[in-house]
Amino acid sequence: MRPRLLLLFIFTCIYNDVWAQQEASQQSLNHYVEFLSKSADEVTDRFKMLRDYQEDANRYRKKPDLSLRLPSSGPLEEFYYNKALEAKAVTTGERQQLNAAAKSVWDVLNKLDETGKALETHVRLNAYKDDNLKKSDALVSQMQSLFGKFSKDKAACYQQIQSIYHRYQPYSAADPYLATEREMEEVLRSQQQLLDSLPFYLNEESRFEWPVAKVQQSMLRDEKVLADFGKLQSKLAYPASDMVGSFKSALSEMQSIKSHAIDDHNFAAKQSARHGNEVYISLMNRYNQDLLVNHKAFINYSNSARRMLDYPAFSPIFAPEPSSAASQKITKTPPFQDKPLATFNVKKASSPPSAATVRVLNDYVEYINESLRQMHLMQVLIRNYQSSAEYYRDPARAQKRANLTYAYDDFKVPVAVYQLLLSASTSVPQPYRAGINTQAEVLLNVLKEMDGLSAELVAYTTEKQYVQDQLSRSDAILDRYAILFDVFDQKKEQLYKDVRRIHESYPNANAASSWYVAGEALLKTMDNGREGFFGVKDFLKSEKSQLPETDELEKDAKQLIADEYQNMKGLKRYGRSNGLCPYSPYEDLAANSLRFAETVPKVKMPSAGTTRHPFESFYYFYNNELVYQYNKFIELANAGLLKMINQPDIFTFRRLTPQKPDNNPPKKIEVPLEKPAAISERTSSEPVKQEVPVSRAEKPVVNEAAPVTVIEKDTVYVERVRVDTVYVDRAVSQEHVTRSLEGFAPNNMVLLLDVSSSMNSPFKMPLLKRSIKSLLTLLRAEDQISIVLYSGKARVVLKPTSGSKAAEIARQIDLLQSDGDTDGNEGIRLAYKVANKEYIRGGNNRIVLATDGEFPVSDEVMQMIGENARQDVYLTIFTFGRNAQTGQRLKKLSQLGQGTYAHVTAESADLQLILEAQAKKQVAK
């Protein structure tokens, strides 16, 4: 017995020594990995410094009066390098091999640091001004090559570390820790390979091909990895097991970056390297700060069970710029590739659908909704372009205007959404899958044609082809858009019907649950609302002579309210402030359906001359108040229910009949004036000859109850310093307002907008946007619009922009959101600064302040308003809200600013800003 015990004791000692040796060896190896990661952090800091410096240097080349700056980098930290060299738990030969590799990395890092400090010194001495950045460029080029060498030496060093690690820690697929380590390592390696394949160009203005296909391949590959990742998680001890889910979530976040990178790689993104650079930085940050951190946490939490190897941080490199840029030749867009509708019969399934099947069917709905969002954006862009283009139909008039422009920077074809949909569609049985995938592809093809046509318009306007062909090609493109919008509307409807047929062929897994019972009741109401929506659309298209009946919809909505507690039995009420409460969307949908039913009979055909189609508010209400609430309930339910698609506003873009050139322009009012001398500043010490002494007319009394503007009396007014202006009185009513700026003075209009949280109301922000957009269709190239916001810190969100860029202005209006507090004084100061900087001599220089309430105004600001009014920069004030303002401060401000005061309502919103733009007639010179 004793010999056996002795042998056991000897074996145990040997095993413990081996285990201790193995543990110490892996700890020593991780010291080398830590050195590599800390060195990579240093390199990343230098990388960002060089990127920022190059941006400043490029600005300096264009404007040499600027000065360059570089922050001090400080000394290199040697601690982690020395710590790695002290590793003693490896053999002498292994240590020599590792130390040599580490020294190569350290030497490159030092060389990079020395070169960076040389550049810092060069900049601090202002020596770049003497040689026109020649030495600076040489140092930058040297640093670029060192980034690449560091990355290669780091990879070689880690490869040696891994080789030694596997000697001490042989892989075993049966070990859950080692198997999970390998899973994570394969993910890290694949993400690093993707980053290594993506270029980062130091010169962001470069226009080179970006490898979007590689990002697509990575995204689709990792989608499959995510489906199988972490199968051994249950065999791991806590907290190491918890890191598997965190690592998987980090990979999902990287998938999201890739998806957006693919879809955001649109026409505008292809014009420079900026998009690709931003994707590179986003992926690198997510890799180092999230994916790698979770991997390291898993390694650390697993130490008690298994000693494993860390992974080094990624270090960025600059890509060499190709000798030639990518070709940007734009050809005529071919028609989208249509495919025959693949009909299929749906059979009742005997068992409920899998979670994956329900998920992918809802993905089809989301794909349709995302496509509709992009189509609506294109509708708005094309509508605004059409309005601007009409001013260029006459070649003679076109030559006198600023160039016609078109941009569609925000439009994105949802390629990644489509690719992920196809990848997940294997959960849908054949032949269903083939039928709906074909339809999804056709929708994508339609969007691609829209994208191609817009690219044509960019080239068309840039090259001024409209002057030669008098908008011939432009008209053809707009005609095609009108067809495409209608085709898309029809085809998305068929796809939704087929997806819904497939979904309804499956029985629900728990038909007795309150989620399912309430969801079915909501769906019944939604279907009736949907019929009402299409009925109104058909009526406004003159395809039906009467509006639809809403009795069933009203009945369903009331039944929802009556059955609420029965339908929602067992579902917890969290309260409206909790986004997880199912009662909120249920109750809102019921109440909104009643309102929707009441609205339908009130719909009227559009009246002549109106710029706003009655379908617009109807469309917004249906999507935002019904479909949104229903889909929110479905998301909360997670009970195998199907979402519903949104509907487009088919009246957003209506093809205009091309207008013939007007050979008889309106006669201008001529007043003999002594032309004043040109003045560069707001005030001048140089005396100006005054031939016609004229006093300003009395301001008329404004009827406080009136919702529209009162314009000044018939008065000839000659600005004594810098303006030749004629004020014109007119009856202020919708019937008599000319919807044209022909013959009126050019506008320098600064929109000073209150977007504080209190403006978030259907009687405020929507009316504000509508009022501004009503003017956009009339703007000329000589008109300029600026936008200043004063929610929180006052800021300029739209620099002075020509009226020929109405689409760009409209995009900024669409982005307005209510948030923050009000800082009116600072906003007014900034608005006057912008107005005076862009002052138009003889023009309508006007600040339009839009707000929903009173705010304190300092004496200093009051004085500034009065002084500017005397110098021909006026202040108009619009108020918004359910009720007119009763305070007097805003009215006093408008009187002091010699502008208009008006409360904007739904009836006056379309005309209010147009009246302000027509405040001055243009004087013949």
Order of alpha helices (4+ residues) and beta strands (2+ residues): alpha-alpha-alpha-alpha-alpha-alpha-alpha-alpha-alpha-alpha-alpha-alpha-alpha-alpha-alpha-alpha-alpha-alpha-alpha-alpha-alpha-beta-beta-beta-alpha-beta-beta-alpha-alpha-beta-alpha-beta-alpha-beta-alpha
